[in-house]
């Protein structure tokens, strides 16, 4: 499964999930009273977190026995390490109240320097919390995520905006050779194999077409939407598709020549020059800012949904 603020907001609009909203208000009000929380906005965020967890628990029975449920920390805290750690711990706590042990929970955290430091803290707790470094657009973020101990790093093949009405999706004939996100994914997987990184898995995200999905053949993992899965099911495996898949497998293999980033450590320790330089590249800045802004818009939408439900319940 996967989860983020935009997905949660979309799922809660579906008739099948309407019961989650009042149930989450009731659970949040009860826990807020126990914890001495009286601030309306904090209670509303607790409602949102309960709703997020409720959606995850509905997916759990359909997962592999060792598979993770997910939840994403607040994009508004993407540059706040302590705040992100606190929110991750709250999400894990709520999953625990729903009967899901922490070993089955993986928290998605934006791949800012501060977010990756939060991953590092969470992964090294006495009782670790597994993390996934999301909104990854370059090798530096991925290598830093591996050093932090993340279970996964999720490179975006497409910009997040392609999944929104105002976003445009560009179709490439040769994604592995022409598509920025696919080439970044290739470089990340190759870099991991050159460095012998096995504890952190590459999980491609943000796919749209059959061609993009087939071009993932040979990477560690992938997040595929229902729409993309349906495309794959309805596509006949022809010799042409086998050629695409074979090219992909070859592209992700460790090259014999050194890579331009293999000597870089992308340390999260100050001054963290290499990782900050990677994140300051203009295209990366645009992609990160857009993704975080869209997630934060959804975050605000969820808060408004929670406040409305609280008012309806007389809270």
BALOBA-1460 file (C-alpha; in Angstrom, 3 decimals):
// residues 315
<rec num="1" residu="x" x="0.000" y="0.000" z="0.000"/>
<rec num="2" residu="x" x="0.930" y="3.657" z="0.014"/>
<rec num="3" residu="x" x="-0.400" y="6.753" z="1.721"/>
<rec num="4" residu="x" x="-0.107" y="10.515" z="1.635"/>
<rec num="5" residu="x" x="-2.327" y="13.479" z="2.412"/>
<rec num="6" residu="x" x="-3.709" y="13.702" z="-1.138"/>
<rec num="7" residu="x" x="-4.568" y="9.993" z="-1.226"/>
<rec num="8" residu="x" x="-6.224" y="10.131" z="2.200"/>
<rec num="9" residu="x" x="-8.326" y="13.145" z="1.217"/>
<rec num="10" residu="x" x="-9.405" y="11.411" z="-1.987"/>
<rec num="11" residu="x" x="-10.263" y="8.129" z="-0.261"/>
<rec num="12" residu="x" x="-12.343" y="9.870" z="2.401"/>
<rec num="13" residu="x" x="-14.549" y="11.317" z="-0.343"/>
<rec num="14" residu="x" x="-15.614" y="7.801" z="-1.352"/>
<rec num="15" residu="x" x="-18.932" y="6.452" z="0.031"/>
<rec num="16" residu="x" x="-17.259" y="3.255" z="1.242"/>
<rec num="17" residu="x" x="-15.084" y="5.219" z="3.663"/>
<rec num="18" residu="x" x="-17.596" y="7.729" z="5.034"/>
<rec num="19" residu="x" x="-17.975" y="5.901" z="8.345"/>
<rec num="20" residu="x" x="-14.300" y="6.506" z="9.082"/>
<rec num="21" residu="x" x="-14.884" y="10.238" z="9.578"/>
<rec num="22" residu="x" x="-17.285" y="10.235" z="12.586"/>
<rec num="23" residu="x" x="-15.518" y="7.222" z="14.077"/>
<rec num="24" residu="x" x="-12.222" y="9.114" z="13.951"/>
<rec num="25" residu="x" x="-13.773" y="12.172" z="15.590"/>
<rec num="26" residu="x" x="-15.028" y="10.005" z="18.431"/>
<rec num="27" residu="x" x="-11.645" y="8.295" z="18.874"/>
<rec num="28" residu="x" x="-9.720" y="11.576" z="18.705"/>
<rec num="29" residu="x" x="-11.932" y="13.326" z="21.248"/>
<rec num="30" residu="x" x="-11.527" y="10.407" z="23.643"/>
<rec num="31" residu="x" x="-7.729" y="10.335" z="23.296"/>
<rec num="32" residu="x" x="-7.463" y="14.133" z="23.485"/>
<rec num="33" residu="x" x="-9.333" y="14.068" z="26.780"/>
<rec num="34" residu="x" x="-7.014" y="11.365" z="28.120"/>
<rec num="35" residu="x" x="-3.929" y="13.308" z="27.007"/>
<rec num="36" residu="x" x="-5.196" y="16.691" z="28.184"/>
<rec num="37" residu="x" x="-5.351" y="18.189" z="24.671"/>
<rec num="38" residu="x" x="-7.830" y="21.069" z="24.428"/>
<rec num="39" residu="x" x="-6.612" y="23.038" z="21.399"/>
<rec num="40" residu="x" x="-9.143" y="22.671" z="18.578"/>
<rec num="41" residu="x" x="-6.543" y="22.487" z="15.810"/>
<rec num="42" residu="x" x="-4.531" y="19.834" z="17.656"/>
<rec num="43" residu="x" x="-7.678" y="17.770" z="18.110"/>
<rec num="44" residu="x" x="-8.471" y="18.217" z="14.415"/>
<rec num="45" residu="x" x="-5.003" y="16.930" z="13.494"/>
<rec num="46" residu="x" x="-5.600" y="13.970" z="15.778"/>
<rec num="47" residu="x" x="-8.829" y="13.299" z="13.882"/>
<rec num="48" residu="x" x="-6.894" y="13.387" z="10.599"/>
<rec num="49" residu="x" x="-4.306" y="10.974" z="11.971"/>
<rec num="50" residu="x" x="-7.008" y="8.571" z="13.136"/>
<rec num="51" residu="x" x="-8.587" y="8.736" z="9.661"/>
<rec num="52" residu="x" x="-5.222" y="8.036" z="8.038"/>
<rec num="53" residu="x" x="-4.639" y="5.050" z="10.288"/>
<rec num="54" residu="x" x="-8.174" y="3.739" z="9.750"/>
<rec num="55" residu="x" x="-7.599" y="3.628" z="5.994"/>
<rec num="56" residu="x" x="-4.331" y="1.778" z="6.555"/>
<rec num="57" residu="x" x="-5.906" y="-0.818" z="8.821"/>
<rec num="58" residu="x" x="-8.509" y="-1.561" z="6.143"/>
<rec num="59" residu="x" x="-5.695" y="-2.450" z="3.754"/>
<rec num="60" residu="x" x="-3.716" y="-4.552" z="6.248"/>
<rec num="61" residu="x" x="-5.636" y="-7.845" z="5.743"/>
<rec num="62" residu="x" x="-4.758" y="-7.743" z="2.038"/>
<rec num="63" residu="x" x="-1.007" y="-7.344" z="2.569"/>
<rec num="64" residu="x" x="1.764" y="-9.889" z="2.700"/>
<rec num="65" residu="x" x="2.214" y="-11.075" z="6.331"/>
<rec num="66" residu="x" x="5.425" y="-9.039" z="6.526"/>
<rec num="67" residu="x" x="4.189" y="-6.086" z="4.476"/>
<rec num="68" residu="x" x="3.962" y="-2.556" z="5.834"/>
<rec num="69" residu="x" x="1.058" y="-0.200" z="6.257"/>
<rec num="70" residu="x" x="2.053" y="3.410" z="5.610"/>
<rec num="71" residu="x" x="1.306" y="6.949" z="6.717"/>
<rec num="72" residu="x" x="3.011" y="10.183" z="5.705"/>
<rec num="73" residu="x" x="4.187" y="12.855" z="8.117"/>
<rec num="74" residu="x" x="2.939" y="16.400" z="7.700"/>
<rec num="75" residu="x" x="4.395" y="18.262" z="4.718"/>
<rec num="76" residu="x" x="4.093" y="21.440" z="6.791"/>
<rec num="77" residu="x" x="6.788" y="19.909" z="9.021"/>
<rec num="78" residu="x" x="9.086" y="18.925" z="6.146"/>
<rec num="79" residu="x" x="11.801" y="21.302" z="7.383"/>
<rec num="80" residu="x" x="11.267" y="20.542" z="11.088"/>
<rec num="81" residu="x" x="13.160" y="17.471" z="12.296"/>
<rec num="82" residu="x" x="11.737" y="17.370" z="15.825"/>
<rec num="83" residu="x" x="8.199" y="18.006" z="14.607"/>
<rec num="84" residu="x" x="8.468" y="15.238" z="12.026"/>
<rec num="85" residu="x" x="9.796" y="12.780" z="14.606"/>
<rec num="86" residu="x" x="6.918" y="13.653" z="16.926"/>
<rec num="87" residu="x" x="4.299" y="13.199" z="14.228"/>
<rec num="88" residu="x" x="5.806" y="9.872" z="13.142"/>
<rec num="89" residu="x" x="5.672" y="8.630" z="16.727"/>
<rec num="90" residu="x" x="2.041" y="9.726" z="16.998"/>
<rec num="91" residu="x" x="1.084" y="7.857" z="13.829"/>
<rec num="92" residu="x" x="2.785" y="4.695" z="15.086"/>
<rec num="93" residu="x" x="1.026" y="5.092" z="18.435"/>
<rec num="94" residu="x" x="-2.366" y="5.331" z="16.740"/>
<rec num="95" residu="x" x="-1.627" y="2.293" z="14.605"/>
<rec num="96" residu="x" x="-0.808" y="0.497" z="17.844"/>
<rec num="97" residu="x" x="-4.168" y="1.497" z="19.323"/>
<rec num="98" residu="x" x="-5.749" y="-0.013" z="16.202"/>
<rec num="99" residu="x" x="-3.923" y="-3.292" z="16.836"/>
<rec num="100" residu="x" x="-1.134" y="-2.835" z="14.288"/>
<rec num="101" residu="x" x="2.331" y="-3.421" z="15.813"/>
<rec num="102" residu="x" x="5.110" y="-0.940" z="15.037"/>
<rec num="103" residu="x" x="6.965" y="-3.659" z="13.129"/>
<rec num="104" residu="x" x="4.219" y="-3.504" z="10.485"/>
<rec num="105" residu="x" x="4.291" y="0.303" z="10.127"/>
<rec num="106" residu="x" x="6.501" y="2.327" z="7.776"/>
<rec num="107" residu="x" x="6.342" y="6.116" z="7.957"/>
<rec num="108" residu="x" x="6.800" y="8.163" z="4.794"/>
<rec num="109" residu="x" x="8.883" y="11.304" z="5.289"/>
<rec num="110" residu="x" x="9.808" y="13.974" z="2.705"/>
<rec num="111" residu="x" x="13.471" y="13.820" z="1.662"/>
<rec num="112" residu="x" x="14.562" y="17.245" z="2.875"/>
<rec num="113" residu="x" x="17.730" y="17.416" z="4.970"/>
<rec num="114" residu="x" x="15.554" y="17.839" z="8.051"/>
<rec num="115" residu="x" x="13.239" y="15.023" z="7.007"/>
<rec num="116" residu="x" x="16.130" y="12.646" z="6.381"/>
<rec num="117" residu="x" x="17.550" y="13.517" z="9.798"/>
<rec num="118" residu="x" x="14.166" y="12.603" z="11.260"/>
<rec num="119" residu="x" x="14.407" y="9.256" z="9.453"/>
<rec num="120" residu="x" x="17.831" y="8.716" z="10.996"/>
<rec num="121" residu="x" x="16.515" y="9.414" z="14.499"/>
<rec num="122" residu="x" x="13.487" y="7.152" z="14.083"/>
<rec num="123" residu="x" x="15.486" y="4.279" z="12.607"/>
<rec num="124" residu="x" x="17.903" y="4.358" z="15.557"/>
<rec num="125" residu="x" x="15.425" y="4.475" z="18.434"/>
<rec num="126" residu="x" x="15.613" y="1.669" z="21.002"/>
<rec num="127" residu="x" x="12.421" y="0.462" z="19.346"/>
<rec num="128" residu="x" x="13.017" y="1.580" z="15.753"/>
<rec num="129" residu="x" x="10.327" y="3.054" z="13.543"/>
<rec num="130" residu="x" x="10.783" y="2.083" z="9.898"/>
<rec num="131" residu="x" x="10.811" y="4.910" z="7.398"/>
<rec num="132" residu="x" x="10.450" y="5.578" z="3.687"/>
<rec num="133" residu="x" x="12.145" y="8.635" z="2.218"/>
<rec num="134" residu="x" x="9.603" y="10.077" z="-0.205"/>
<rec num="135" residu="x" x="9.697" y="12.969" z="-2.708"/>
<rec num="136" residu="x" x="13.088" y="11.738" z="-3.896"/>
<rec num="137" residu="x" x="14.340" y="13.249" z="-7.138"/>
<rec num="138" residu="x" x="18.114" y="12.732" z="-7.137"/>
<rec num="139" residu="x" x="20.961" y="10.404" z="-6.176"/>
<rec num="140" residu="x" x="22.016" y="12.573" z="-3.241"/>
<rec num="141" residu="x" x="18.678" y="12.214" z="-1.486"/>
<rec num="142" residu="x" x="18.694" y="8.457" z="-2.016"/>
<rec num="143" residu="x" x="22.243" y="7.896" z="-0.741"/>
<rec num="144" residu="x" x="21.530" y="10.069" z="2.305"/>
<rec num="145" residu="x" x="18.343" y="8.070" z="2.950"/>
<rec num="146" residu="x" x="20.334" y="4.838" z="2.867"/>
<rec num="147" residu="x" x="22.873" y="6.281" z="5.302"/>
<rec num="148" residu="x" x="19.982" y="7.271" z="7.572"/>
<rec num="149" residu="x" x="18.841" y="3.636" z="7.604"/>
<rec num="150" residu="x" x="15.535" y="4.032" z="5.753"/>
<rec num="151" residu="x" x="13.739" y="0.856" z="4.745"/>
<rec num="152" residu="x" x="12.892" y="2.414" z="1.377"/>
<rec num="153" residu="x" x="13.600" y="5.421" z="-0.770"/>
<rec num="154" residu="x" x="10.931" y="6.405" z="-3.290"/>
<rec num="155" residu="x" x="12.191" y="8.187" z="-6.415"/>
<rec num="156" residu="x" x="9.390" y="9.896" z="-8.338"/>
<rec num="157" residu="x" x="9.445" y="8.859" z="-11.987"/>
<rec num="158" residu="x" x="6.975" y="11.639" z="-12.834"/>
<rec num="159" residu="x" x="6.590" y="14.976" z="-11.062"/>
<rec num="160" residu="x" x="3.745" y="14.863" z="-8.570"/>
<rec num="161" residu="x" x="1.833" y="17.428" z="-10.616"/>
<rec num="162" residu="x" x="0.967" y="14.884" z="-13.337"/>
<rec num="163" residu="x" x="-1.610" y="13.361" z="-10.967"/>
<rec num="164" residu="x" x="-3.535" y="16.635" z="-10.573"/>
<rec num="165" residu="x" x="-5.988" y="18.329" z="-12.966"/>
<rec num="166" residu="x" x="-3.653" y="21.282" z="-13.573"/>
<rec num="167" residu="x" x="-0.646" y="19.060" z="-14.270"/>
<rec num="168" residu="x" x="0.577" y="17.899" z="-17.658"/>
<rec num="169" residu="x" x="1.982" y="14.434" z="-18.312"/>
<rec num="170" residu="x" x="4.580" y="14.113" z="-21.065"/>
<rec num="171" residu="x" x="4.787" y="10.773" z="-22.881"/>
<rec num="172" residu="x" x="8.282" y="9.642" z="-23.880"/>
<rec num="173" residu="x" x="9.063" y="6.953" z="-26.440"/>
<rec num="174" residu="x" x="12.237" y="5.965" z="-24.542"/>
<rec num="175" residu="x" x="11.697" y="6.845" z="-20.863"/>
<rec num="176" residu="x" x="15.041" y="5.382" z="-19.763"/>
<rec num="177" residu="x" x="16.871" y="7.692" z="-22.173"/>
<rec num="178" residu="x" x="14.640" y="10.783" z="-22.267"/>
<rec num="179" residu="x" x="12.657" y="11.083" z="-19.033"/>
<rec num="180" residu="x" x="14.339" y="12.965" z="-16.208"/>
<rec num="181" residu="x" x="12.629" y="11.047" z="-13.408"/>
<rec num="182" residu="x" x="13.294" y="7.657" z="-14.986"/>
<rec num="183" residu="x" x="16.940" y="8.541" z="-15.570"/>
<rec num="184" residu="x" x="17.253" y="9.654" z="-11.935"/>
<rec num="185" residu="x" x="15.687" y="6.353" z="-10.848"/>
<rec num="186" residu="x" x="18.206" y="4.490" z="-13.010"/>
<rec num="187" residu="x" x="21.111" y="6.452" z="-11.529"/>
<rec num="188" residu="x" x="19.872" y="5.771" z="-7.989"/>
<rec num="189" residu="x" x="19.502" y="2.016" z="-8.490"/>
<rec num="190" residu="x" x="22.909" y="1.842" z="-10.200"/>
<rec num="191" residu="x" x="24.505" y="3.870" z="-7.395"/>
<rec num="192" residu="x" x="23.026" y="1.571" z="-4.756"/>
<rec num="193" residu="x" x="24.438" y="-1.461" z="-6.527"/>
<rec num="194" residu="x" x="27.853" y="0.141" z="-6.946"/>
<rec num="195" residu="x" x="27.948" y="0.987" z="-3.236"/>
<rec num="196" residu="x" x="26.596" y="-2.390" z="-2.140"/>
<rec num="197" residu="x" x="23.554" y="-0.820" z="-0.476"/>
<rec num="198" residu="x" x="21.069" y="-3.576" z="0.317"/>
<rec num="199" residu="x" x="19.404" y="-2.475" z="3.566"/>
<rec num="200" residu="x" x="17.500" y="0.324" z="1.848"/>
<rec num="201" residu="x" x="15.384" y="-0.671" z="-1.134"/>
<rec num="202" residu="x" x="14.599" y="1.530" z="-4.122"/>
<rec num="203" residu="x" x="10.825" y="1.825" z="-4.558"/>
<rec num="204" residu="x" x="9.815" y="3.680" z="-7.727"/>
<rec num="205" residu="x" x="6.735" y="5.881" z="-7.454"/>
<rec num="206" residu="x" x="4.552" y="8.202" z="-9.535"/>
<rec num="207" residu="x" x="3.903" y="6.076" z="-12.625"/>
<rec num="208" residu="x" x="1.302" y="6.775" z="-15.312"/>
<rec num="209" residu="x" x="1.787" y="4.583" z="-18.407"/>
<rec num="210" residu="x" x="2.386" y="0.949" z="-19.282"/>
<rec num="211" residu="x" x="5.709" y="1.871" z="-20.860"/>
<rec num="212" residu="x" x="6.892" y="3.570" z="-17.664"/>
<rec num="213" residu="x" x="5.881" y="0.540" z="-15.607"/>
<rec num="214" residu="x" x="7.670" y="-1.930" z="-17.892"/>
<rec num="215" residu="x" x="10.764" y="0.284" z="-17.709"/>
<rec num="216" residu="x" x="10.905" y="-0.555" z="-13.984"/>
<rec num="217" residu="x" x="11.878" y="-4.149" z="-14.734"/>
<rec num="218" residu="x" x="15.002" y="-4.811" z="-12.720"/>
<rec num="219" residu="x" x="14.612" y="-2.375" z="-9.815"/>
<rec num="220" residu="x" x="13.996" y="-3.382" z="-6.190"/>
<rec num="221" residu="x" x="10.341" y="-2.375" z="-5.730"/>
<rec num="222" residu="x" x="7.602" y="-0.204" z="-7.217"/>
<rec num="223" residu="x" x="4.437" y="1.555" z="-6.093"/>
<rec num="224" residu="x" x="1.800" y="1.057" z="-8.787"/>
<rec num="225" residu="x" x="-1.658" y="2.585" z="-8.728"/>
<rec num="226" residu="x" x="-4.758" y="0.557" z="-9.480"/>
<rec num="227" residu="x" x="-5.001" y="2.304" z="-12.839"/>
<rec num="228" residu="x" x="-1.468" y="1.283" z="-13.836"/>
<rec num="229" residu="x" x="-2.034" y="-2.283" z="-12.644"/>
<rec num="230" residu="x" x="-5.144" y="-2.459" z="-14.827"/>
<rec num="231" residu="x" x="-3.107" y="-1.219" z="-17.785"/>
<rec num="232" residu="x" x="-0.563" y="-3.981" z="-17.217"/>
<rec num="233" residu="x" x="-3.238" y="-6.665" z="-16.854"/>
<rec num="234" residu="x" x="-4.865" y="-5.606" z="-20.119"/>
<rec num="235" residu="x" x="-1.566" y="-5.446" z="-22.038"/>
<rec num="236" residu="x" x="-0.428" y="-8.521" z="-23.945"/>
<rec num="237" residu="x" x="3.199" y="-9.466" z="-23.350"/>
<rec num="238" residu="x" x="4.614" y="-9.178" z="-26.851"/>
<rec num="239" residu="x" x="8.189" y="-9.465" z="-28.065"/>
<rec num="240" residu="x" x="8.288" y="-5.652" z="-28.242"/>
<rec num="241" residu="x" x="7.508" y="-5.393" z="-24.524"/>
<rec num="242" residu="x" x="10.112" y="-8.054" z="-23.757"/>
<rec num="243" residu="x" x="12.695" y="-5.910" z="-25.530"/>
<rec num="244" residu="x" x="11.701" y="-2.909" z="-23.372"/>
<rec num="245" residu="x" x="11.954" y="-5.022" z="-20.213"/>
<rec num="246" residu="x" x="15.352" y="-6.436" z="-21.181"/>
<rec num="247" residu="x" x="16.688" y="-2.944" z="-21.877"/>
<rec num="248" residu="x" x="15.488" y="-1.877" z="-18.433"/>
<rec num="249" residu="x" x="17.194" y="-4.793" z="-16.683"/>
<rec num="250" residu="x" x="20.440" y="-3.918" z="-18.450"/>
<rec num="251" residu="x" x="20.105" y="-0.227" z="-17.540"/>
<rec num="252" residu="x" x="19.888" y="-0.948" z="-13.803"/>
<rec num="253" residu="x" x="22.971" y="-3.162" z="-13.685"/>
<rec num="254" residu="x" x="26.148" y="-1.909" z="-12.052"/>
<rec num="255" residu="x" x="28.319" y="-0.210" z="-14.701"/>
<rec num="256" residu="x" x="31.992" y="-1.002" z="-15.154"/>
<rec num="257" residu="x" x="32.904" y="2.692" z="-15.258"/>
<rec num="258" residu="x" x="32.842" y="4.913" z="-12.136"/>
<rec num="259" residu="x" x="29.778" y="7.131" z="-11.637"/>
<rec num="260" residu="x" x="30.118" y="10.873" z="-11.086"/>
<rec num="261" residu="x" x="28.581" y="10.606" z="-7.604"/>
<rec num="262" residu="x" x="30.220" y="7.454" z="-6.278"/>
<rec num="263" residu="x" x="32.829" y="9.337" z="-4.221"/>
<rec num="264" residu="x" x="30.239" y="11.618" z="-2.589"/>
<rec num="265" residu="x" x="28.913" y="10.749" z="0.873"/>
<rec num="266" residu="x" x="25.945" y="13.155" z="1.009"/>
<rec num="267" residu="x" x="26.375" y="13.323" z="4.787"/>
<rec num="268" residu="x" x="23.508" y="14.689" z="6.875"/>
<rec num="269" residu="x" x="25.948" y="16.082" z="9.435"/>
<rec num="270" residu="x" x="26.493" y="19.835" z="9.263"/>
<rec num="271" residu="x" x="27.411" y="21.542" z="7.053"/>
<rec num="272" residu="x" x="25.849" y="18.786" z="4.876"/>
<rec num="273" residu="x" x="27.290" y="20.542" z="1.841"/>
<rec num="274" residu="x" x="26.914" y="17.750" z="-0.722"/>
<rec num="275" residu="x" x="23.282" y="16.966" z="0.036"/>
<rec num="276" residu="x" x="22.353" y="20.652" z="0.248"/>
<rec num="277" residu="x" x="24.040" y="21.282" z="-3.097"/>
<rec num="278" residu="x" x="22.087" y="18.404" z="-4.632"/>
<rec num="279" residu="x" x="18.824" y="19.798" z="-3.282"/>
<rec num="280" residu="x" x="19.619" y="23.315" z="-4.507"/>
<rec num="281" residu="x" x="19.717" y="22.280" z="-8.172"/>
<rec num="282" residu="x" x="16.956" y="24.316" z="-9.861"/>
<rec num="283" residu="x" x="14.921" y="21.371" z="-11.243"/>
<rec num="284" residu="x" x="15.054" y="19.619" z="-7.845"/>
<rec num="285" residu="x" x="13.927" y="22.793" z="-6.069"/>
<rec num="286" residu="x" x="10.958" y="23.062" z="-8.434"/>
<rec num="287" residu="x" x="9.976" y="19.416" z="-8.010"/>
<rec num="288" residu="x" x="10.311" y="19.479" z="-4.207"/>
<rec num="289" residu="x" x="8.463" y="22.766" z="-3.774"/>
<rec num="290" residu="x" x="5.620" y="21.631" z="-6.003"/>
<rec num="291" residu="x" x="5.239" y="18.257" z="-4.273"/>
<rec num="292" residu="x" x="5.307" y="19.714" z="-0.772"/>
<rec num="293" residu="x" x="2.879" y="22.486" z="-1.738"/>
<rec num="294" residu="x" x="0.392" y="19.995" z="-3.187"/>
<rec num="295" residu="x" x="0.652" y="17.729" z="-0.163"/>
<rec num="296" residu="x" x="0.218" y="20.725" z="2.139"/>
<rec num="297" residu="x" x="-2.907" y="21.800" z="0.260"/>
<rec num="298" residu="x" x="-4.285" y="18.318" z="0.918"/>
<rec num="299" residu="x" x="-3.137" y="18.569" z="4.550"/>
<rec num="300" residu="x" x="-5.164" y="21.772" z="4.918"/>
<rec num="301" residu="x" x="-8.132" y="20.110" z="3.237"/>
<rec num="302" residu="x" x="-8.017" y="17.264" z="5.743"/>
<rec num="303" residu="x" x="-7.943" y="19.694" z="8.661"/>
<rec num="304" residu="x" x="-11.017" y="21.464" z="7.282"/>
<rec num="305" residu="x" x="-12.742" y="18.096" z="6.863"/>
<rec num="306" residu="x" x="-11.923" y="17.221" z="10.470"/>
<rec num="307" residu="x" x="-13.092" y="20.588" z="11.810"/>
<rec num="308" residu="x" x="-16.364" y="20.237" z="9.910"/>
<rec num="309" residu="x" x="-16.902" y="16.734" z="11.269"/>
<rec num="310" residu="x" x="-16.103" y="17.930" z="14.792"/>
<rec num="311" residu="x" x="-18.654" y="20.733" z="14.490"/>
<rec num="312" residu="x" x="-21.260" y="18.297" z="13.206"/>
<rec num="313" residu="x" x="-20.565" y="16.050" z="16.206"/>
<rec num="314" residu="x" x="-20.918" y="18.976" z="18.597"/>
<rec num="315" residu="x" x="-17.252" y="18.976" z="19.622"/>
